[in-house]
Amino acid sequence: MADFTIRPAGVGDGSFLADMVVEAANWHGTSTRPRPAVLSDPVYRNYIAGWPRPADRGFVADDPQQRPVGAAWYRLLAADVPAHGFVAAGVPELIIGVTPVWRAQGVGRALLQALTDAAHAAGFSRIALSVEHGNHAESLYRSEGFAVVASRGGRDTMVRRLG
Ligand SMILES: CC(C)(COP(=O)(O)OP(=O)(O)OC[C@H]1O[C@@H](n2cnc3c(N)ncnc32)[C@H](O)[C@@H]1OP(=O)(O)O)[C@@H](O)C(=O)NCCC(=O)NCCS
C-alpha cells in the first residue's frame, strides 16, 4: 500500500477540502470547471461553506511530508438547501476526493472506511452520497456497502446502512 496517513480534518483544512470539492466536480477530466465556478455553484458550495460546522466530521490523508493528498467528510444538510445526495433529515451526505497523482493507491478506500466508522460512532444509522453515472467511484462505494436508492439526472444517490 502507498505511504500515507489518515488524520481527522480540522479547522485549517477548509481550503484543501474545497480543492477536493473541485476534484469531485471535475471527476471526468474532460471539461474542467475552474475552482471559482465550482465553489460558487449553489450545490457544491453547500458541501464546504462555513467549514467546520458543529456536526461536520472528516478525515484527511497526508503524504510522508504531511502534505494533504485526499479528504472525505460528511455534513448534515437540510431538505430545503440544494444538494445532490439528500435522502432525509438526519442522514449525512459525504464528499470525497483524492489528488490525481495519489488515485488508485488505496487512499479513497481508507478515507471512506474512516468516515463511515466515524459516522457510525457518532450515532448515525445511514450515510448518503451522490455519484454521476460513469464515475468509477461507484464501484468503490458498492464494495464498501453502499447501494443505489435513487437515480435521476445522470446521478445515482447511494446509501449505506451503518452498524
Ligand atoms: C473516487 C476517488 C475518491 C477514489 O479514491 P482512490 O484513492 O482513487 O481509490 P482507491 O485507490 O482507494 O480505490 C478503491 C476502488 O476504487 C475503484 N477505482 C479506483 N481507481 C480506479 C480506476 N482508475 N478505474 C476503475 N476503478 C477504480 C476500484 O474499485 C478500487 O477498488 P480496488 O482497490 O479493489 O481496485 C478518487 O479516484 C477521486 O478523487 N476521483 C475524482 C473525484 C471523484 O470522483 N470524487 C467522488 C465524487 S462522487
PDBQT file of the ligand as one rigid body, heavy atoms in Angstrom, charges set to zero:
ROOT
HETATM    1  C1  LIG A 201     -13.107   8.364  -6.387  1.00  0.00    +0.000 C 
HETATM    2  C2  LIG A 201     -11.819   8.527  -5.595  1.00  0.00    +0.000 C 
HETATM    3  C3  LIG A 201     -12.107   9.348  -4.347  1.00  0.00    +0.000 C 
HETATM    4  C4  LIG A 201     -11.350   7.134  -5.169  1.00  0.00    +0.000 C 
HETATM    5  O1  LIG A 201     -10.149   7.289  -4.450  1.00  0.00    +0.000 OA
HETATM    6  P1  LIG A 201      -8.867   6.402  -4.840  1.00  0.00    +0.000 P 
HETATM    7  O2  LIG A 201      -7.833   6.678  -3.825  1.00  0.00    +0.000 OA
HETATM    8  O3  LIG A 201      -8.553   6.656  -6.265  1.00  0.00    +0.000 OA
HETATM    9  O4  LIG A 201      -9.489   4.931  -4.680  1.00  0.00    +0.000 OA
HETATM   10  P2  LIG A 201      -8.767   3.617  -4.147  1.00  0.00    +0.000 P 
HETATM   11  O5  LIG A 201      -7.365   3.559  -4.644  1.00  0.00    +0.000 OA
HETATM   12  O6  LIG A 201      -8.991   3.511  -2.693  1.00  0.00    +0.000 OA
HETATM   13  O7  LIG A 201      -9.600   2.514  -4.940  1.00  0.00    +0.000 OA
HETATM   14  C5  LIG A 201     -10.768   1.957  -4.417  1.00  0.00    +0.000 C 
HETATM   15  C6  LIG A 201     -11.594   1.350  -5.533  1.00  0.00    +0.000 C 
HETATM   16  O8  LIG A 201     -11.996   2.382  -6.459  1.00  0.00    +0.000 OA
HETATM   17  C7  LIG A 201     -12.053   1.819  -7.770  1.00  0.00    +0.000 C 
HETATM   18  N1  LIG A 201     -11.049   2.509  -8.587  1.00  0.00    +0.000 N 
HETATM   19  C8  LIG A 201     -10.088   3.347  -8.171  1.00  0.00    +0.000 A 
HETATM   20  N2  LIG A 201      -9.421   3.838  -9.221  1.00  0.00    +0.000 NA
HETATM   21  C9  LIG A 201      -9.964   3.298 -10.313  1.00  0.00    +0.000 A 
HETATM   22  C10 LIG A 201      -9.748   3.452 -11.704  1.00  0.00    +0.000 A 
HETATM   23  N3  LIG A 201      -8.775   4.248 -12.194  1.00  0.00    +0.000 N 
HETATM   24  N4  LIG A 201     -10.538   2.780 -12.562  1.00  0.00    +0.000 NA
HETATM   25  C11 LIG A 201     -11.515   1.982 -12.105  1.00  0.00    +0.000 A 
HETATM   26  N5  LIG A 201     -11.785   1.798 -10.770  1.00  0.00    +0.000 NA
HETATM   27  C12 LIG A 201     -11.024   2.455  -9.910  1.00  0.00    +0.000 A 
HETATM   28  C13 LIG A 201     -11.746   0.376  -7.634  1.00  0.00    +0.000 C 
HETATM   29  O9  LIG A 201     -12.982  -0.300  -7.414  1.00  0.00    +0.000 OA
HETATM   30  C14 LIG A 201     -10.920   0.319  -6.386  1.00  0.00    +0.000 C 
HETATM   31  O10 LIG A 201     -11.009  -0.928  -5.811  1.00  0.00    +0.000 OA
HETATM   32  P3  LIG A 201      -9.698  -1.888  -5.706  1.00  0.00    +0.000 P 
HETATM   33  O11 LIG A 201      -8.866  -1.269  -4.636  1.00  0.00    +0.000 OA
HETATM   34  O12 LIG A 201     -10.279  -3.191  -5.310  1.00  0.00    +0.000 OA
HETATM   35  O13 LIG A 201      -9.051  -1.862  -7.048  1.00  0.00    +0.000 OA
HETATM   36  C15 LIG A 201     -10.706   9.224  -6.427  1.00  0.00    +0.000 C 
HETATM   37  O14 LIG A 201     -10.410   8.432  -7.542  1.00  0.00    +0.000 OA
HETATM   38  C16 LIG A 201     -11.062  10.637  -6.866  1.00  0.00    +0.000 C 
HETATM   39  O15 LIG A 201     -10.813  11.599  -6.166  1.00  0.00    +0.000 OA
HETATM   40  N6  LIG A 201     -11.673  10.791  -8.054  1.00  0.00    +0.000 N 
HETATM   41  C17 LIG A 201     -12.028  12.098  -8.557  1.00  0.00    +0.000 C 
HETATM   42  C18 LIG A 201     -13.073  12.783  -7.690  1.00  0.00    +0.000 C 
HETATM   43  C19 LIG A 201     -14.318  11.948  -7.517  1.00  0.00    +0.000 C 
HETATM   44  O16 LIG A 201     -14.752  11.271  -8.408  1.00  0.00    +0.000 OA
HETATM   45  N7  LIG A 201     -14.886  12.029  -6.301  1.00  0.00    +0.000 N 
HETATM   46  C20 LIG A 201     -16.088  11.290  -5.982  1.00  0.00    +0.000 C 
HETATM   47  C21 LIG A 201     -17.286  12.004  -6.477  1.00  0.00    +0.000 C 
HETATM   48  S1  LIG A 201     -18.764  11.065  -6.121  1.00  0.00    +0.000 SA
ENDROOT
TORSDOF 0
